[in-house]
Amino acid sequence: MALTRQMLWRNAAQPDPVVAHCVESLAVLHTARHDGQEGVQAFRDKRQPVFAAGGNDLPRFYPWWSPTP
């Protein structure tokens, strides 16, 4: 949800739609590699997923993301 919220707020302010598209494509790739696989496997196993990422675990490819000390 945090990733989606950031894309909604930040991508609307991008000067060119291509920038927003690139960020969205990276987000899909990042999610598919990490918690996305767990979600699919949990669905297949008919169990609740155990996601590793938390609400503050935004990927580092976002230009506005900065780690908290």
PDB file of N, CA, C and O in Angstrom:
ATOM      1  N   MET A   1       0.820  -1.192   0.000  1.00  0.00           N
ATOM      2  CA  MET A   1       0.000   0.000   0.000  1.00  0.00           C
ATOM      3  C   MET A   1       0.864   1.256   0.000  1.00  0.00           C
ATOM      4  O   MET A   1       0.540   2.236  -0.671  1.00  0.00           O
ATOM      5  N   ALA A   2       1.958   1.227   0.749  1.00  0.00           N
ATOM      6  CA  ALA A   2       2.833   2.403   0.800  1.00  0.00           C
ATOM      7  C   ALA A   2       3.411   2.699  -0.579  1.00  0.00           C
ATOM      8  O   ALA A   2       3.516   3.857  -0.984  1.00  0.00           O
ATOM      9  N   LEU A   3       3.777   1.658  -1.284  1.00  0.00           N
ATOM     10  CA  LEU A   3       4.332   1.824  -2.626  1.00  0.00           C
ATOM     11  C   LEU A   3       3.291   2.411  -3.577  1.00  0.00           C
ATOM     12  O   LEU A   3       3.604   3.306  -4.362  1.00  0.00           O
ATOM     13  N   THR A   4       2.075   1.921  -3.510  1.00  0.00           N
ATOM     14  CA  THR A   4       0.995   2.431  -4.360  1.00  0.00           C
ATOM     15  C   THR A   4       0.674   3.877  -4.029  1.00  0.00           C
ATOM     16  O   THR A   4       0.471   4.692  -4.928  1.00  0.00           O
ATOM     17  N   ARG A   5       0.628   4.197  -2.754  1.00  0.00           N
ATOM     18  CA  ARG A   5       0.333   5.574  -2.341  1.00  0.00           C
ATOM     19  C   ARG A   5       1.398   6.541  -2.856  1.00  0.00           C
ATOM     20  O   ARG A   5       1.072   7.624  -3.343  1.00  0.00           O
ATOM     21  N   GLN A   6       2.654   6.158  -2.751  1.00  0.00           N
ATOM     22  CA  GLN A   6       3.733   7.014  -3.242  1.00  0.00           C
ATOM     23  C   GLN A   6       3.627   7.225  -4.745  1.00  0.00           C
ATOM     24  O   GLN A   6       3.837   8.332  -5.242  1.00  0.00           O
ATOM     25  N   MET A   7       3.303   6.162  -5.462  1.00  0.00           N
ATOM     26  CA  MET A   7       3.173   6.308  -6.921  1.00  0.00           C
ATOM     27  C   MET A   7       1.995   7.218  -7.279  1.00  0.00           C
ATOM     28  O   MET A   7       2.104   8.027  -8.200  1.00  0.00           O
ATOM     29  N   LEU A   8       0.884   7.097  -6.572  1.00  0.00           N
ATOM     30  CA  LEU A   8      -0.269   7.956  -6.862  1.00  0.00           C
ATOM     31  C   LEU A   8       0.058   9.426  -6.643  1.00  0.00           C
ATOM     32  O   LEU A   8      -0.247  10.270  -7.484  1.00  0.00           O
ATOM     33  N   TRP A   9       0.675   9.723  -5.520  1.00  0.00           N
ATOM     34  CA  TRP A   9       0.978  11.116  -5.190  1.00  0.00           C
ATOM     35  C   TRP A   9       2.116  11.680  -6.029  1.00  0.00           C
ATOM     36  O   TRP A   9       2.023  12.802  -6.527  1.00  0.00           O
ATOM     37  N   ARG A  10       3.175  10.919  -6.187  1.00  0.00           N
ATOM     38  CA  ARG A  10       4.381  11.453  -6.829  1.00  0.00           C
ATOM     39  C   ARG A  10       4.324  11.392  -8.353  1.00  0.00           C
ATOM     40  O   ARG A  10       4.783  12.315  -9.025  1.00  0.00           O
ATOM     41  N   ASN A  11       3.771  10.325  -8.900  1.00  0.00           N
ATOM     42  CA  ASN A  11       3.773  10.197 -10.361  1.00  0.00           C
ATOM     43  C   ASN A  11       2.869  11.216 -11.041  1.00  0.00           C
ATOM     44  O   ASN A  11       3.125  11.602 -12.182  1.00  0.00           O
ATOM     45  N   ALA A  12       1.828  11.651 -10.366  1.00  0.00           N
ATOM     46  CA  ALA A  12       0.946  12.665 -10.950  1.00  0.00           C
ATOM     47  C   ALA A  12       1.668  13.992 -11.141  1.00  0.00           C
ATOM     48  O   ALA A  12       1.269  14.798 -11.981  1.00  0.00           O
ATOM     49  N   ALA A  13       2.717  14.225 -10.377  1.00  0.00           N
ATOM     50  CA  ALA A  13       3.457  15.489 -10.454  1.00  0.00           C
ATOM     51  C   ALA A  13       4.658  15.419 -11.400  1.00  0.00           C
ATOM     52  O   ALA A  13       5.381  16.405 -11.545  1.00  0.00           O
ATOM     53  N   GLN A  14       4.878  14.288 -12.035  1.00  0.00           N
ATOM     54  CA  GLN A  14       6.021  14.159 -12.947  1.00  0.00           C
ATOM     55  C   GLN A  14       5.797  15.018 -14.190  1.00  0.00           C
ATOM     56  O   GLN A  14       4.663  15.141 -14.654  1.00  0.00           O
ATOM     57  N   PRO A  15       6.859  15.616 -14.737  1.00  0.00           N
ATOM     58  CA  PRO A  15       6.714  16.481 -15.905  1.00  0.00           C
ATOM     59  C   PRO A  15       6.350  15.725 -17.186  1.00  0.00           C
ATOM     60  O   PRO A  15       5.786  16.303 -18.115  1.00  0.00           O
ATOM     61  N   ASP A  16       6.676  14.428 -17.226  1.00  0.00           N
ATOM     62  CA  ASP A  16       6.425  13.636 -18.423  1.00  0.00           C
ATOM     63  C   ASP A  16       5.819  12.293 -18.013  1.00  0.00           C
ATOM     64  O   ASP A  16       6.310  11.676 -17.068  1.00  0.00           O
ATOM     65  N   PRO A  17       4.780  11.824 -18.683  1.00  0.00           N
ATOM     66  CA  PRO A  17       4.179  10.539 -18.328  1.00  0.00           C
ATOM     67  C   PRO A  17       5.132   9.358 -18.446  1.00  0.00           C
ATOM     68  O   PRO A  17       4.932   8.336 -17.788  1.00  0.00           O
ATOM     69  N   VAL A  18       6.161   9.480 -19.269  1.00  0.00           N
ATOM     70  CA  VAL A  18       7.127   8.398 -19.421  1.00  0.00           C
ATOM     71  C   VAL A  18       7.864   8.144 -18.102  1.00  0.00           C
ATOM     72  O   VAL A  18       8.167   6.998 -17.770  1.00  0.00           O
ATOM     73  N   VAL A  19       8.147   9.201 -17.361  1.00  0.00           N
ATOM     74  CA  VAL A  19       8.809   9.053 -16.061  1.00  0.00           C
ATOM     75  C   VAL A  19       7.927   8.237 -15.130  1.00  0.00           C
ATOM     76  O   VAL A  19       8.409   7.318 -14.468  1.00  0.00           O
ATOM     77  N   ALA A  20       6.649   8.560 -15.071  1.00  0.00           N
ATOM     78  CA  ALA A  20       5.716   7.822 -14.223  1.00  0.00           C
ATOM     79  C   ALA A  20       5.621   6.366 -14.672  1.00  0.00           C
ATOM     80  O   ALA A  20       5.534   5.466 -13.837  1.00  0.00           O
ATOM     81  N   HIS A  21       5.638   6.132 -15.960  1.00  0.00           N
ATOM     82  CA  HIS A  21       5.577   4.765 -16.490  1.00  0.00           C
ATOM     83  C   HIS A  21       6.813   3.966 -16.077  1.00  0.00           C
ATOM     84  O   HIS A  21       6.698   2.799 -15.702  1.00  0.00           O
ATOM     85  N   CYS A  22       7.973   4.574 -16.141  1.00  0.00           N
ATOM     86  CA  CYS A  22       9.213   3.889 -15.742  1.00  0.00           C
ATOM     87  C   CYS A  22       9.182   3.516 -14.256  1.00  0.00           C
ATOM     88  O   CYS A  22       9.562   2.408 -13.879  1.00  0.00           O
ATOM     89  N   VAL A  23       8.731   4.439 -13.430  1.00  0.00           N
ATOM     90  CA  VAL A  23       8.646   4.168 -11.992  1.00  0.00           C
ATOM     91  C   VAL A  23       7.660   3.041 -11.725  1.00  0.00           C
ATOM     92  O   VAL A  23       7.926   2.161 -10.906  1.00  0.00           O
ATOM     93  N   GLU A  24       6.531   3.064 -12.408  1.00  0.00           N
ATOM     94  CA  GLU A  24       5.517   2.022 -12.222  1.00  0.00           C
ATOM     95  C   GLU A  24       6.048   0.665 -12.679  1.00  0.00           C
ATOM     96  O   GLU A  24       5.788  -0.351 -12.034  1.00  0.00           O
ATOM     97  N   SER A  25       6.784   0.643 -13.779  1.00  0.00           N
ATOM     98  CA  SER A  25       7.357  -0.612 -14.271  1.00  0.00           C
ATOM     99  C   SER A  25       8.366  -1.183 -13.286  1.00  0.00           C
ATOM    100  O   SER A  25       8.393  -2.391 -13.055  1.00  0.00           O
ATOM    101  N   LEU A  26       9.191  -0.326 -12.705  1.00  0.00           N
ATOM    102  CA  LEU A  26      10.137  -0.787 -11.687  1.00  0.00           C
ATOM    103  C   LEU A  26       9.414  -1.295 -10.453  1.00  0.00           C
ATOM    104  O   LEU A  26       9.853  -2.266  -9.836  1.00  0.00           O
ATOM    105  N   ALA A  27       8.320  -0.660 -10.084  1.00  0.00           N
ATOM    106  CA  ALA A  27       7.550  -1.093  -8.920  1.00  0.00           C
ATOM    107  C   ALA A  27       6.964  -2.489  -9.139  1.00  0.00           C
ATOM    108  O   ALA A  27       6.975  -3.325  -8.235  1.00  0.00           O
ATOM    109  N   VAL A  28       6.455  -2.730 -10.338  1.00  0.00           N
ATOM    110  CA  VAL A  28       5.903  -4.048 -10.653  1.00  0.00           C
ATOM    111  C   VAL A  28       7.010  -5.101 -10.594  1.00  0.00           C
ATOM    112  O   VAL A  28       6.804  -6.179 -10.037  1.00  0.00           O
ATOM    113  N   LEU A  29       8.158  -4.807 -11.152  1.00  0.00           N
ATOM    114  CA  LEU A  29       9.283  -5.738 -11.116  1.00  0.00           C
ATOM    115  C   LEU A  29       9.725  -6.011  -9.686  1.00  0.00           C
ATOM    116  O   LEU A  29       9.935  -7.163  -9.307  1.00  0.00           O
ATOM    117  N   HIS A  30       9.867  -4.961  -8.895  1.00  0.00           N
ATOM    118  CA  HIS A  30      10.293  -5.107  -7.495  1.00  0.00           C
ATOM    119  C   HIS A  30       9.301  -5.958  -6.702  1.00  0.00           C
ATOM    120  O   HIS A  30       9.703  -6.843  -5.947  1.00  0.00           O
ATOM    121  N   THR A  31       8.028  -5.693  -6.872  1.00  0.00           N
ATOM    122  CA  THR A  31       6.999  -6.426  -6.130  1.00  0.00           C
ATOM    123  C   THR A  31       6.941  -7.884  -6.581  1.00  0.00           C
ATOM    124  O   THR A  31       6.764  -8.777  -5.752  1.00  0.00           O
ATOM    125  N   ALA A  32       7.085  -8.133  -7.863  1.00  0.00           N
ATOM    126  CA  ALA A  32       7.034  -9.501  -8.366  1.00  0.00           C
ATOM    127  C   ALA A  32       8.203 -10.333  -7.859  1.00  0.00           C
ATOM    128  O   ALA A  32       8.073 -11.543  -7.672  1.00  0.00           O
ATOM    129  N   ARG A  33       9.327  -9.697  -7.639  1.00  0.00           N
ATOM    130  CA  ARG A  33      10.500 -10.435  -7.165  1.00  0.00           C
ATOM    131  C   ARG A  33      10.440 -10.755  -5.683  1.00  0.00           C
ATOM    132  O   ARG A  33      11.017 -11.753  -5.251  1.00  0.00           O
ATOM    133  N   HIS A  34       9.771  -9.953  -4.906  1.00  0.00           N
ATOM    134  CA  HIS A  34       9.816 -10.115  -3.462  1.00  0.00           C
ATOM    135  C   HIS A  34       8.485 -10.650  -2.928  1.00  0.00           C
ATOM    136  O   HIS A  34       8.225 -11.849  -3.023  1.00  0.00           O
ATOM    137  N   ASP A  35       7.667  -9.811  -2.387  1.00  0.00           N
ATOM    138  CA  ASP A  35       6.427 -10.250  -1.762  1.00  0.00           C
ATOM    139  C   ASP A  35       5.410 -10.780  -2.769  1.00  0.00           C
ATOM    140  O   ASP A  35       4.485 -11.498  -2.389  1.00  0.00           O
ATOM    141  N   GLY A  36       5.562 -10.445  -4.015  1.00  0.00           N
ATOM    142  CA  GLY A  36       4.652 -10.960  -5.026  1.00  0.00           C
ATOM    143  C   GLY A  36       4.710 -12.472  -5.139  1.00  0.00           C
ATOM    144  O   GLY A  36       3.677 -13.124  -5.291  1.00  0.00           O
ATOM    145  N   GLN A  37       5.902 -13.031  -5.068  1.00  0.00           N
ATOM    146  CA  GLN A  37       6.058 -14.476  -5.132  1.00  0.00           C
ATOM    147  C   GLN A  37       5.407 -15.143  -3.925  1.00  0.00           C
ATOM    148  O   GLN A  37       4.776 -16.192  -4.059  1.00  0.00           O
ATOM    149  N   GLU A  38       5.557 -14.542  -2.752  1.00  0.00           N
ATOM    150  CA  GLU A  38       4.939 -15.089  -1.546  1.00  0.00           C
ATOM    151  C   GLU A  38       3.424 -15.048  -1.654  1.00  0.00           C
ATOM    152  O   GLU A  38       2.749 -15.991  -1.241  1.00  0.00           O
ATOM    153  N   GLY A  39       2.885 -13.973  -2.202  1.00  0.00           N
ATOM    154  CA  GLY A  39       1.441 -13.857  -2.362  1.00  0.00           C
ATOM    155  C   GLY A  39       0.871 -14.924  -3.282  1.00  0.00           C
ATOM    156  O   GLY A  39      -0.164 -15.517  -2.977  1.00  0.00           O
ATOM    157  N   VAL A  40       1.530 -15.172  -4.398  1.00  0.00           N
ATOM    158  CA  VAL A  40       1.079 -16.198  -5.341  1.00  0.00           C
ATOM    159  C   VAL A  40       1.177 -17.582  -4.711  1.00  0.00           C
ATOM    160  O   VAL A  40       0.257 -18.391  -4.832  1.00  0.00           O
ATOM    161  N   GLN A  41       2.292 -17.851  -4.040  1.00  0.00           N
ATOM    162  CA  GLN A  41       2.462 -19.172  -3.426  1.00  0.00           C
ATOM    163  C   GLN A  41       1.457 -19.404  -2.309  1.00  0.00           C
ATOM    164  O   GLN A  41       0.932 -20.509  -2.171  1.00  0.00           O
ATOM    165  N   ALA A  42       1.182 -18.381  -1.511  1.00  0.00           N
ATOM    166  CA  ALA A  42       0.191 -18.510  -0.445  1.00  0.00           C
ATOM    167  C   ALA A  42      -1.196 -18.772  -1.029  1.00  0.00           C
ATOM    168  O   ALA A  42      -1.962 -19.564  -0.481  1.00  0.00           O
ATOM    169  N   PHE A  43      -1.517 -18.114  -2.128  1.00  0.00           N
ATOM    170  CA  PHE A  43      -2.800 -18.353  -2.787  1.00  0.00           C
ATOM    171  C   PHE A  43      -2.901 -19.799  -3.255  1.00  0.00           C
ATOM    172  O   PHE A  43      -3.928 -20.450  -3.064  1.00  0.00           O
ATOM    173  N   ARG A  44      -1.835 -20.297  -3.866  1.00  0.00           N
ATOM    174  CA  ARG A  44      -1.832 -21.684  -4.350  1.00  0.00           C
ATOM    175  C   ARG A  44      -1.945 -22.681  -3.198  1.00  0.00           C
ATOM    176  O   ARG A  44      -2.618 -23.705  -3.314  1.00  0.00           O
ATOM    177  N   ASP A  45      -1.278 -22.367  -2.083  1.00  0.00           N
ATOM    178  CA  ASP A  45      -1.302 -23.253  -0.906  1.00  0.00           C
ATOM    179  C   ASP A  45      -2.550 -23.068  -0.052  1.00  0.00           C
ATOM    180  O   ASP A  45      -2.744 -23.787   0.928  1.00  0.00           O
ATOM    181  N   LYS A  46      -3.402 -22.101  -0.421  1.00  0.00           N
ATOM    182  CA  LYS A  46      -4.617 -21.782   0.332  1.00  0.00           C
ATOM    183  C   LYS A  46      -4.298 -21.455   1.788  1.00  0.00           C
ATOM    184  O   LYS A  46      -4.889 -22.013   2.712  1.00  0.00           O
ATOM    185  N   ARG A  47      -3.336 -20.526   1.969  1.00  0.00           N
ATOM    186  CA  ARG A  47      -2.932 -20.080   3.297  1.00  0.00           C
ATOM    187  C   ARG A  47      -2.746 -18.572   3.286  1.00  0.00           C
ATOM    188  O   ARG A  47      -2.704 -17.945   2.228  1.00  0.00           O
ATOM    189  N   GLN A  48      -2.636 -18.004   4.467  1.00  0.00           N
ATOM    190  CA  GLN A  48      -2.387 -16.568   4.581  1.00  0.00           C
ATOM    191  C   GLN A  48      -0.931 -16.281   4.193  1.00  0.00           C
ATOM    192  O   GLN A  48      -0.034 -17.018   4.602  1.00  0.00           O
ATOM    193  N   PRO A  49      -0.684 -15.230   3.417  1.00  0.00           N
ATOM    194  CA  PRO A  49       0.694 -14.902   3.050  1.00  0.00           C
ATOM    195  C   PRO A  49       1.457 -14.302   4.231  1.00  0.00           C
ATOM    196  O   PRO A  49       0.877 -13.669   5.114  1.00  0.00           O
ATOM    197  N   VAL A  50       2.750 -14.515   4.221  1.00  0.00           N
ATOM    198  CA  VAL A  50       3.651 -13.915   5.210  1.00  0.00           C
ATOM    199  C   VAL A  50       4.591 -12.991   4.438  1.00  0.00           C
ATOM    200  O   VAL A  50       5.611 -13.426   3.901  1.00  0.00           O
ATOM    201  N   PHE A  51       4.231 -11.717   4.393  1.00  0.00           N
ATOM    202  CA  PHE A  51       5.014 -10.763   3.630  1.00  0.00           C
ATOM    203  C   PHE A  51       6.192 -10.262   4.448  1.00  0.00           C
ATOM    204  O   PHE A  51       6.053 -10.000   5.643  1.00  0.00           O
ATOM    205  N   ALA A  52       7.348 -10.126   3.815  1.00  0.00           N
ATOM    206  CA  ALA A  52       8.568  -9.698   4.496  1.00  0.00           C
ATOM    207  C   ALA A  52       8.694  -8.179   4.554  1.00  0.00           C
ATOM    208  O   ALA A  52       9.250  -7.641   5.511  1.00  0.00           O
ATOM    209  N   ALA A  53       8.189  -7.493   3.551  1.00  0.00           N
ATOM    210  CA  ALA A  53       8.338  -6.034   3.495  1.00  0.00           C
ATOM    211  C   ALA A  53       7.352  -5.361   4.445  1.00  0.00           C
ATOM    212  O   ALA A  53       6.216  -5.804   4.614  1.00  0.00           O
ATOM    213  N   GLY A  54       7.817  -4.292   5.051  1.00  0.00           N
ATOM    214  CA  GLY A  54       6.951  -3.499   5.921  1.00  0.00           C
ATOM    215  C   GLY A  54       6.520  -2.225   5.220  1.00  0.00           C
ATOM    216  O   GLY A  54       6.859  -2.012   4.056  1.00  0.00           O
ATOM    217  N   GLY A  55       5.788  -1.389   5.903  1.00  0.00           N
ATOM    218  CA  GLY A  55       5.281  -0.154   5.314  1.00  0.00           C
ATOM    219  C   GLY A  55       6.350   0.847   4.964  1.00  0.00           C
ATOM    220  O   GLY A  55       6.129   1.707   4.111  1.00  0.00           O
ATOM    221  N   ASN A  56       7.512   0.764   5.600  1.00  0.00           N
ATOM    222  CA  ASN A  56       8.593   1.705   5.317  1.00  0.00           C
ATOM    223  C   ASN A  56       9.653   1.130   4.386  1.00  0.00           C
ATOM    224  O   ASN A  56      10.688   1.759   4.165  1.00  0.00           O
ATOM    225  N   ASP A  57       9.411  -0.042   3.844  1.00  0.00           N
ATOM    226  CA  ASP A  57      10.383  -0.706   2.984  1.00  0.00           C
ATOM    227  C   ASP A  57      10.175  -0.342   1.517  1.00  0.00           C
ATOM    228  O   ASP A  57       9.932  -1.213   0.681  1.00  0.00           O
ATOM    229  N   LEU A  58      10.271   0.941   1.213  1.00  0.00           N
ATOM    230  CA  LEU A  58      10.140   1.370  -0.176  1.00  0.00           C
ATOM    231  C   LEU A  58      11.444   1.098  -0.911  1.00  0.00           C
ATOM    232  O   LEU A  58      12.519   1.263  -0.335  1.00  0.00           O
ATOM    233  N   PRO A  59      11.367   0.684  -2.172  1.00  0.00           N
ATOM    234  CA  PRO A  59      12.583   0.366  -2.923  1.00  0.00           C
ATOM    235  C   PRO A  59      13.472   1.592  -3.112  1.00  0.00           C
ATOM    236  O   PRO A  59      12.988   2.724  -3.137  1.00  0.00           O
ATOM    237  N   ARG A  60      14.746   1.361  -3.243  1.00  0.00           N
ATOM    238  CA  ARG A  60      15.719   2.455  -3.357  1.00  0.00           C
ATOM    239  C   ARG A  60      15.719   3.127  -4.726  1.00  0.00           C
ATOM    240  O   ARG A  60      16.367   4.162  -4.885  1.00  0.00           O
ATOM    241  N   PHE A  61      15.024   2.585  -5.716  1.00  0.00           N
ATOM    242  CA  PHE A  61      15.045   3.224  -7.034  1.00  0.00           C
ATOM    243  C   PHE A  61      14.186   4.471  -7.090  1.00  0.00           C
ATOM    244  O   PHE A  61      14.271   5.218  -8.064  1.00  0.00           O
ATOM    245  N   TYR A  62      13.375   4.721  -6.103  1.00  0.00           N
ATOM    246  CA  TYR A  62      12.565   5.944  -6.106  1.00  0.00           C
ATOM    247  C   TYR A  62      13.440   7.148  -5.784  1.00  0.00           C
ATOM    248  O   TYR A  62      14.179   7.129  -4.800  1.00  0.00           O
ATOM    249  N   PRO A  63      13.365   8.189  -6.597  1.00  0.00           N
ATOM    250  CA  PRO A  63      14.222   9.359  -6.359  1.00  0.00           C
ATOM    251  C   PRO A  63      13.864  10.120  -5.091  1.00  0.00           C
ATOM    252  O   PRO A  63      14.700  10.851  -4.560  1.00  0.00           O
ATOM    253  N   TRP A  64      12.661   9.967  -4.604  1.00  0.00           N
ATOM    254  CA  TRP A  64      12.257  10.732  -3.420  1.00  0.00           C
ATOM    255  C   TRP A  64      12.409   9.917  -2.147  1.00  0.00           C
ATOM    256  O   TRP A  64      12.169  10.433  -1.055  1.00  0.00           O
ATOM    257  N   TRP A  65      12.802   8.656  -2.266  1.00  0.00           N
ATOM    258  CA  TRP A  65      12.928   7.795  -1.095  1.00  0.00           C
ATOM    259  C   TRP A  65      14.278   8.030  -0.431  1.00  0.00           C
ATOM    260  O   TRP A  65      15.305   8.076  -1.109  1.00  0.00           O
ATOM    261  N   SER A  66      14.283   8.177   0.867  1.00  0.00           N
ATOM    262  CA  SER A  66      15.554   8.283   1.584  1.00  0.00           C
ATOM    263  C   SER A  66      15.453   7.443   2.851  1.00  0.00           C
ATOM    264  O   SER A  66      14.443   7.508   3.552  1.00  0.00           O
ATOM    265  N   PRO A  67      16.466   6.666   3.152  1.00  0.00           N
ATOM    266  CA  PRO A  67      16.421   5.814   4.338  1.00  0.00           C
ATOM    267  C   PRO A  67      16.442   6.658   5.615  1.00  0.00           C
ATOM    268  O   PRO A  67      17.069   7.716   5.667  1.00  0.00           O
ATOM    269  N   THR A  68      15.763   6.181   6.610  1.00  0.00           N
ATOM    270  CA  THR A  68      15.774   6.865   7.900  1.00  0.00           C
ATOM    271  C   THR A  68      16.905   6.294   8.731  1.00  0.00           C
ATOM    272  O   THR A  68      17.150   5.088   8.702  1.00  0.00           O
ATOM    273  N   PRO A  69      17.592   7.139   9.466  1.00  0.00           N
ATOM    274  CA  PRO A  69      18.730   6.650  10.254  1.00  0.00           C
ATOM    275  C   PRO A  69      18.304   5.775  11.399  1.00  0.00           C
ATOM    276  O   PRO A  69      19.147   5.289  12.152  1.00  0.00           O
TER     277      PRO A  69
END
